[in-house]
């Protein structure tokens, strides 16, 4: 269903950042390497996803591709109009060229780096399990992580993990002011153990506990910064080089450069400890591609300037509208077996909770329902200009999509809802075609995130992927606020 206001999420891909991207190039071992790449096949994808722990020489001889595990955001790795970009992407593609110069093959076949995108918290577990060969996602070197993986030489040094707050908060004088406060931070990040060290120190001095809230693992650091900017969260922690760049384009965050929970940090790539050949090769490459080198400095300048914003679903006008609408969201979500906060998030994505919204295609009201859809036999609700009727019609239509087009017995209710939300934007027939195409590519047709959304981006562009991601990010915001007692 068309929306009345398109919300460009930009850096906040959130759960849309949680796709499973396998860039498969020349993995078919063709006789003539000058031919175009063979299409990705299910068996080839199985080879990439299969567990493998061999070192560099064995990998080159038997596989001819190296798997990089990355997280999806606007600095490390993202897709721009079908083209992979990002600091980690370009560094690893430069390593690919370096690798082929150092290890040329007799038959002329190239070694390729392929990418798997995972939530940040899953990167190191996946690396240890053999689901990738390199983890590359702005990883801070820590003693705890050294027990699990081997780090390359750092390509970023002297990193401080600094406090970032909403600009409206009173001044923070020192780390002591953090005791008793709540900080939302990246799940799986080094910020958590460093804040825990502060709590240990505070406990000895009878200070209140710092409440450390790991944010949903499908969100990235830049997502959290934008949520602080939007007033959804009050405080977070970020690496200073990232916080500084984002502060130039996010008007309502404040970076406290002199309030650091950790200083002198180093950022590096990670490999398995039993892969010394790969580690040595990466170190040789990073000797000329690290902080201070021309190539690296150009990448930093390029990607830290490409940022966007989201609207704040918890602004005061939105909160007031939300309180008025809460009863109706609850009533019809319960009637049709939905999470009412997810219905609220969908409504916010569609109209910004504006009952007078109208799209150029004629969709009206908070739920942006088309009159012909509401009048049809499946919905049959009159006068959708009426607030309650509009919400009822929108929720009933979402349930109709879920129960008619996504009623497979293999589909869990949560995944049926994900597909219904996608269909609310793009239509059910199109979404089911994408599911079939996902199955043909060896992806799971019963999951939107990580699977079908990847095919959607390839086939129909990013609009629907962004749409579902926006709904999810607003759902996270509403759920967090509700759990904190801020929504009544």
N, C-alpha and C positions, 0 to 999 in steps of 0.2 A: 504494500500500500504506500502511495507517495506520502512524504512528510511535508509539513508546511514550512519548516525551517530546517535546512540542512546544517548539521553541526559538524564542522571539520575538526576532527579530533587531533590531527597532526601527530605530535610526539606521543599523545596518550593512546597508543594502540591497545594497551591493557590486554584484555583477553584475546583481542585480535592479534597482539603480539605473540599469542600462544598458538601459533601454527606449527606444523611439522613440515619444514621446507627441505627438500632434498634436491640440490642442484646437481643434476646428473649429466656429465659431459664426457663423451668418448669412453664410456665404460664397457662398451660392447666388444673391445679388443678387435677392432676392424683391421683388415689387411692393408687398407689404404687410409692413413691418417689424415690425408687432405680432404676426404669426403666430409659432408656435414655430419654432425652428431646423430647417433641413432636415437630414436625416441626412448624415453624412460619406460622400462618394463617392470612388471611386478617382481620378477626374479632379480633384476638389477637392484631394485629398491630393497629387496630382502637382503641382498649382499651388503648393502650399506648399513641397514639396521641390525644385521646379525652381530652378535658379540665377537670381538676380535681384540686380542691383546698383544699381537706381534710387534716387534720393534721395526725400525725404519727399513733396514735392508730386506727383511722378510716381507714387509708390507709392499715395498716397491716390486719385488719379484713376483709376489702372488696376487696382488690386488690392484696396484697402480693407481690407487687413490687414497687420500688421507682425509679423515673426517674431522671437521672442526665443529665443536659444540659452542654455540653463541646464544646470547639473549637478544630479544627483539626490542630495539629502541632507536631513537633518532640519532644516536651517536655511534653505537656499536655496529648494528646490523639492521637494515630495513629495506623494504621494497618500494621503489619509486617508479610508478608507471611500468611495472614489470621488470625493472632493472635492480639487482641487488646493489646496495650502497652501504656506507658506514666505515668508520675507522678500522674496526676489526676486519671487515670484509676486504678492504683495500690492502691492509697490511698482509693478510693471509694470501691474497692474490699475488702480491709482490713476492711473498715467500714461495708460492707455487712456481713463479718464474725462476727464482733463485734455486729452487730444488731441481728443476729440470736442467739448469746449467751445470749444477754440480753432479747430477746423476743422469747423464744422457743415456737413452736406451739405443740399442743397436738397430731396432726396428723402427725407430722414429716416433713411437707412441709416447704421448705425454703423460706425466703423472698429474693428476688433478686433485685439487682441494674441494671437497663437497661440504655443505653446511647443513647442520641440524639445529633448529631453533628450539630451545627449551626454557622454561621458567628458570630464573637465576638460581633458585635454591636447589634445582635438580642437576645443575651442570657437573659438579664434582662427583656426586654419586654415579651419574651416567658415565663419566670418564673412568671411574674405578671399575665399573661393571663391564667395560669394554664396548660401550655403545658409541664411543667417539675416541679420537686419538689426541686431540688438543682441546683444552677449554680456554676460550678467548672471550672475555666479557668484562674487562676492567677489574680483574680479580686482585684484591689486595693480598700481599703475602703476609700470612700470620703463622704463629707457631703451631696453632691447632691444625691449620690446613697443611702445614709441612709434614704432619704425621700421616697424611692421607695421599698427598701428591708430591711430585717434584716440580719446582718452579724454574722457569727460564731466568736469564738475566733480566732485570726490570727494564721496561721501556718508558715508565714514568716513575719519578722519584720525588722525595720530599713532599709527599701528599699529607695534608692535614684533613682530618674528619671534623667538619665544623658544624656548629648549630645553625639551623635555618628556621626562622619563625615567620608567621604572618606579620605584616607590618603594623597591624593595629595592636599587637601585644605590647605591654609595658616593657621597658628596657630590661635586658638581662645583663647583670653586672659581672657574673662569674659562673663557673660550673656549680657553685653552691646553690645558685638559684634554680637549678634543675631538679633538686630533690623535692619530691612530692608532686612533680609535674608528669604529664603523659607525653611520650614521644612515639610517633608512628614511624617505623623504619623498615627498610627493605629486608624481606625475609631471606635468611641465609647469608646475610652480609656480615662483614667484620664489625659493623657498628654495634651489633647486639652484644658480643663478648666484651667490647670496650666499654659499653654502658654498664654491663654487669660488673666490671671491675670498679666503676664508680660506686655502684650500689654496695659492693663489699667494703669499700673505704667508708662510705656513709654509715653503714651498719655499725662499724666499730665506733663511730662518733655519735651514734643514736640519731642519725638523720632520717627523715622520711624516705621511703622507697621511691626511686624513679620508676614509673610505670612504663615498661618497654612493650610496645605493641607491634609485633611483626605483621606487616600489612599483607593482605591476600597475596599468595605467591605468584599470581598471574599479573601482578603489577610490577613495574620497573621503577628505578630511582627517579627518573624524570617524571613519571606519573605522580609520584608522591609529592615532588616539588610543585607540580601544577595543582595538586589538591590542596597543598598549603596555601598557594597563591589564591585559590578559590575560596579559602576559608573553611574547607571541609576538615582539615587537620590544622592544629595550632603550631606544632613543632615537628621537625625531623632532623636528621643528620645526613650530610652529603659530603663527598670528597670536594675539597675546596675548588679545584679547577672546574668541576662541573657546576658547583653552586654559583661561582662567579659568572660564568657564561650565561646561565639561566637567569640570573638576577638582572641581566641587561634587558631581558625581554619579558620577564614576569614582573609586573609593576608592584605587586603587593606582597612580595617576599623580602625578607631582610636577612642578609648573610652576616653572621657574627664571626668574622675572621679571627678574632682574638679569643674566641671561646671554642676550643678544640678538645674533643674527647680523646683524640689520638693524633700524634704528630710524627713526621719522618717516615710515613708509609711508602711502600713500593708496590707498583702494579706490574704484573707479569702474566705470561701464559703458563698453563699447567699441563703436565703430562703424567702418565703413570710412572712410578719410581723404577719399574723394571724396563723402561724404554730409554736407556742412556744414549743410544744412537740418535734417536729423534731429538732428544734434549740437546745434544751437542750440535746438531744441524740447525736447530732453531736459534741457539745461542750465537752461532756464526752469522746467521741472518740478522739478528737483532743488534749485532755490533755496529751495523751501519743504518739501522732503522729504529732509532729510539729517540727519546726526548732530546731536543737540540739539533737533530739532523734536519736538513731542509725538507726531505720527503715527509717526515713525521709532522713537522710544524705546519706544513701546508694542509695536511689532513685535519689537524686540530682546528685550524682556522676555518676550514670548509664546513665541518660537521657541527661545531658548537654554535654556529650562527643560524642553523635551520630549525627553528622552533615555532610552535603554534600554541594556542590557548584553548581551554574549554570553558564553557559557562559554569557558573556555580549553582548547583541545584539547591544549595542551602543558604542562598542569600536571603535577607529578611523578607522581601516581597514574596519570594518563592516559598519560604517557610509559612507565611501567613496563608497563601493559597493552598499549600499542602495540608495545613490543619483543617481547612474547610472541606477539602476533598477526601480526607482520610476515611471518613465513614463510608463513602461510596466505593472507594477502592477496596476496603475490607469486605463490604457486603457482596460485591460481584466477584471478587477474587475467591471468596469462600464458596459462592454458589457454583463456580466453574472450576474449582480445584486448582487455583494458582496461588503463589506467594504474592500477597497484596503489595509488598514493597517492589516486587518486579513489575507489577502492573503500574505502579506509580512511576517507576523509572521509564517504562515504555511511554507513558503519557508525557513525561517531561521531554523525552527525546522527540516525540511527535510535535508538541506544541509549546513547550515551555510552561505547561499548565495554564495556557491561555484559552479560556472557553470561547473567545471570539476569533480564534485563529481560523484562517481559510486558505487553502492552497490554490495554486493556479489551475489545478485539475478538478477543483470543486470539493475536495475533502474538507470537512468542517469539524470544529470543536476540539476539545482537549485530546480526544483519541484520533482525530483526523480521519473520520469515517466518511466514505463516499455515500451519498444518499441512495444510489442504486444498490449498493451492497447492503445497507440497512433495510431497504425495502424488499429485498429478495426473500424467497421462502426459507432459506437457511437461518436468517437473522430475524426478519419480520418485526422490527421495532420502529414505530413511527416517530416523527418529530425529533430528529437527532440534534436539532438546535437547542433542545432542552438539555441542561447539564447532566441530569441523571440518566436520561435516555442515551445520551452520547457515550457516557462511560459504560453503560450496560451493553450498548451495541458493540463497542470496541472490544470489550472483554469476551462477549459471546462470539464475535468473529474470530478472535484469537483461539478460543476453545474449539470452534468449528475447524479451523486450520489444523490444530493439533490432533483432533479426534477423527478427522476425515482423511487427511493426507499423510499423517505421521503416526498411524496406529499400529505399526509393525509390532508383533509380539516381542521382537528382540530389542526394541527401543525402550530404555528407561524413561520415566516421566520427565526427568530433568532434561534429557536430550530431545525429547519430543517438544518440550517448551522452547528450547534453543532453536529448533528448526521452524517452529511456528512463528517465532519472533522474526527470523530471517524471511519467512514467507510473507509476513505482515508488510515487509518492505518490498520484496522482489517478486512475490507470487509463488504459490505452492508448486505449480508445474515446473517452473524454472529450478526451484530448490531440489526437487526430486531428480531432475536431470543431472544436476551437479552431484547428487549422491551417487547416481549410477556411474558417473564419470570418475568419482573418487574411488569407487570399487575397482574400476578398470585400471587405475593407477596404483593399486595396491594399498590404498588408504582405507580407513574405516568409514564406511558410508553411514554409520549409525552415530557418529560424533561430529558436531559442527566444529568445535574448537580443536585445533591441532590437525584436522583432517579435511573436512568438506570446505571449510573457509579458505584453505589453500587453493583448492580447485576454483572456488568462487572468484578469488582475486585474479587467477590466471584467465578465467573464461569471461567474466562479466565486469571486471574492474573492482575497485576498492570500496564502492559506495555501500554495498550491503555488508561487507566485512566491517567497515567503520560503524555502520548503523548498529549492528549487534554489539560491537565493542562499546559504543556509547551507552546503550541500554545497560550493559553490565557495569560500566564504571559508575553510572548514576545509581544503580542498585547497590553497589558497594558503599557509596556515599550515604544513601538513605539507611541502609542496614546498620552502618557504623553509628550514625547519629541516633537511630532508634535504640540501639543497644546502650548508648550513653545517656539515654533519657532526654534527648534534645528534640524529639518529635511528638512529645505528649504521651 
